[in-house]
């Protein structure tokens, strides 16, 4: 899936089920190209918390 910020200026939210885990954080950054924008990229972040059963 590739998303372009040119298509919309609406907020974008990626919600993954707890069974999903992205081992390479750059993969998400490259898939959502607006995160690579020199101006907007500094206002966008990706946070991932692993599932734990302690």
HELIX and SHEET records of a PDB file:
HELIX    1   1 UNK A   25  UNK A   31  1                                   7    
HELIX    2   2 UNK A   33  UNK A   36  5                                   4    
HELIX    3   3 UNK A   40  UNK A   43  5                                   4    
END                                                                             
